[in-house]
Amino acid sequence: MRIYTIGSRFSGVLFHRLFNPIMFMEKDYAMMSDKLDVVELEKGYDIVFINRYIPSIEIDQLCKFREQYGFKLIVDIDDYWHLDPWHILYGRYPTQKVMDHIKAADMVTCTNEQLYNEIKPINPKVEILPNALPYGQNQFGDHKTESEKVRFVYAGSVTHEKDIAILKNPMKRVASDKFVKEQSQFILCGYDPESKATLPTWHRMINDYLCGFKVDGYVRGALPIEEYMNFYNEADVCLVPLVDSKFNNCKSNLKLLEAATKNAAVIGSNVLPYKGTKGMIEVNNQAEWFENLKKVIKFATYRKEKGEELGEYCRQNFELINVNKARKQIFESVIK
């Protein structure tokens, strides 16, 4: 099985949905590139594997290449193509282009049942392959630094402004509670000062998460995809707020999988795709954010047990080697 994987090597999504899975999957040969090269296609491939769409080529041309060179097109979809109105890319996202690629694909892979149910009416040839990590390997090992304070980490991009805003009022309570404030430290990871257009959004996120720096905490800049798990080396607890919307419900549970590499406890919104995750400390309303923050600070054994419970659950269900066995079977079924 020869696989031609196409996408940006600097994208975290493509790292997890295309490049890392193919790197760890059993195959005869794989080419990984950021563009579709006709000279490369002439070498002969069974599968062209992409996420959503290839920006530099239209679907009609891609289908012509498929007919000419005899490959099968597998399109991976990791997010819903209809964005929330408050999403930073709303109105600028190529919704129709994504749907055209879904329709044209010989097979579509996606992250969860919610997304599966949206894809199936467009293309019934769809399978679920959840996000997964190669636990214990490379940057996904259990490397942790020590601290006298309980460290709360949030790692994400500028697209999560509305999610972070959920923590605005709970963080005000942290700032006014002497015990919690003295025993805690809050770290926001992923800040990108090079993107001038998004700086106002980042500054609002920082202000909400650190309560205008009235709590002990700091910001860490974005890291390359091969190093980004270093964010979690400081995580005793991860905070995972998520607005309950159709777009967010179709997301993957990657933030939980990442926290699990360090056996960090997770306090998260009790909504899809996190709802029902064994080991996650569920939050159902604003008051429960602060209550659970205080609880994991006060009770170290509870904090440790919840982190280990989540870690065990994720390793059992989202280990990349195991998910790749299913991926290989799906790929082989397409080219038979």
Secondary structure by P-SEA (a helix, b strand, c coil): cbbbbbcccccaaaaaccaaaaaacccccccccccccaaaaaacccccccccccccccaaaaaaaaaaabbbbbbbbccccccccccccccccaaaaaaaaaaaccbbbbccaaaaaaaccccccbbbbccccccccccccbbbbbbccbbbbbbbccccccccccaaaaaaaaaacaaaaaabbbbbcccccccccaaaaaaaaaaaaaccccccccccccccccccccccccccbbbbbbccccccccccaaaaaaaaaacbbbbccccccccccccccccccaaaaaaaaaaaaacaaaaaaaaaaaaaaaaacccaaaaaaaaaaaaaaaac
